[in-house]
Amino acid sequence: MRHTLAVLVENQPGVLTRVAGLFSRRGYNIESLAVGQTHEPSISRMTIVVDGDDRVIEQVTKQLDKLIDVIEVQDITNVEYVDRELVLIKVNAEPPVRGEIMQIVDIFRARIVDIGQRTLIIECTGDEGKIRAIEKSLKPFGILELVRTGKIAMVRGPKYEED
Amino acid sequence: MKLTGAEIIVKALEAEGVEVVFGYPGGAVLPLYDKLYDSSIRHILVRHEQGAAHAADGYARATGKPGVCIATSGPGATNLVTGIANAYMDSIPIIALTGQVAVSAIGRDSFQEADITGITLPIVKHSYLVKDVRQLAPAIRSAFHIATTGRPGPVLIDLPKDVTLAQAEFEYPPQISFRGYRLPEKYSATQIYQAAKAIGESRRPVIYAGGGVVSSGAARELLELAEKAQIPVTTTLLGKGAFPETHPLSLGMLGMHGTKYANYAVSYSDLIIAVGARFDDRVTGRLDTFAPHAQVIHIDIDPAEIGKNVRVHYPLVGDVKEVLRDLIPRVEVPQTREWLEQIAQWKAEHPLTYANEEGILKPQYVIEQIWEVTKGEAVITTEVGQNQMWAAQYYKAIHPRTFISSGGLGTMGFGLPAAIGAQVGRPDAVVFDIAGDGSIQMTSQELATAVQFRLPINIAILNNRYLGMVRQWQELFHGRRYSQTDLADTPDFVKLAEAYGAEGIRVTRAEEVRPALEQAIASPKPVVIDFVIAREENVFPMVPPGESLTKMLGG
């Protein structure tokens, strides 16, 4: 099963290597890893998607927690969270099909961010399902290039109590 | 007043109470060596950096204090790698200081440059590349803290040459804290109560003690628990000395070359109390058949060890000594009389034994004699291979920190430099390196170190002119095809010792063993005793790799 880990780390050179190295040398496969600075400049946050059974994930979490530069590890798989991914897709777009592509872009609430002679670059954010769907919809036109950021995720806040 | 980086390092080492360092100078660490020249810290000059790391490791194991080794950049640093990995696998606190090219030269493939923090990433507890002289003191302070607390381990500090020449005020941080490094949360009162109750309800309990008991200094507590609850104790290779092997409740070592009675006891137990041990594959044999009827209490300071290899029913995460102190008064005494009788019967039926043959020197006999001559009070280091397993089987360790062996990594060449470190740390102790002729040749140049620093270590080479353990596996599992294990042209170890200025003795007959050992111990010099032993003697019992503990060959 795929798990999503939210990992707070010291914002220092070499930390990503330590984290990624831990995965590779223990034979765990990272499906996606996104990292960036938080509102606290000395802390970065990684969102790591890793596949494995509960035992593997428990080991991953514990081993990550042992790294000196790792401040906190949370497995958020089973809590409610919001997740997003950004994708840029360069697609074949000869003039006759541009209208059709623009319709698809609208449906997905995506944006066209570059127009070339025969191509368009489309930017889309959303959860994994949406990203997969737009990719599938654009595939028939011919995808020339595609780049994804990997998933970032945040646990939802406590809900307002009803009166 | 401002100090140079090198002066700061020396001051920091002094502040940490470091009395001795093991090292080898070179261009990138020249500023540090220049300041060491004026310092009260003793420097032991090894002949190869691997020796420095192993010596620091042996020193740490023998004394309980962190060991420090120094190497220059590039090849000096990479030569430490095996020693660092060895310390990592066995959770030994060492600090490795490596020189590095100047910050401005890093990344340019400069002369003697190697990315040592990158190279050692998987084999250190933590590491620092100090690029600013002001970060030097905090880095050293942190390194000692990290290496020695929690589950101990090696920490590397990489020191660019210009950083050791730059100047800064020396302020040694009295305290440090890390957001990401906390000792694990303590177990709950319920957990300790449940473990204590499980012990009381068991009928066939076994204590399985590892290196964690030694590093935590919990040998007395372990003895108290075993005696109070009348539970037999088996130890791992690293746990040797954690429980006196002369004690009636001792089962000796378990695992691949453990005693039959230890392996039977574990296999038929209904409760395993694992204390500072990590269920290594050399201990458990085939995992799915390991102790099939047993519940498991696991006491360990590293939460990641809980459930890593076997299912744990009662985890107690914490320092072994503290956990045992908490547990002992609450423990309910189980009824183990029948169980102890069963074990006594196994002991009587399957003692450790070997065949004495007229006119042939047996390695087991040599080890027994070392034990008798030293009354078990020596500090033993071992190389790796048959010599190590015979030593583990036939030298009954009584005290913690007196049996020093490379367990996790299985490093040939460990024993001699480790003996040097142990002798430096415990100058009054009789130190023996139990060696094989193959293993000793990996670091034999350290004889020069022992001679130079007048370290009266004794090296007992069990010489069968084979890579004995590999040959044993070839005999048992590869149809006696002794591919590349025949060391027919082994050097004359007596002459080798003499060439270095040590003493050399050759022993070929049983009656010469005792006098040779006595002569060696009495000598103020390092002594090499070349015991010419039976060529094809095997280590038994043996659990074939991938088999269950009950399926032992021989013995």
Interface residues (C-beta under 8 A of the other chain):
Chain A: V9 E10 G14 T17 R18 G21 R25 R55 E58 Q59 K62 Q63 D65 K66 L67 I68 D69 V70 I71 E72
Chain B: T117 G118 L121 P122 K125 H126 L129 I146 F178 R179 G180 Y181 D302 P303 A304 G307 K308
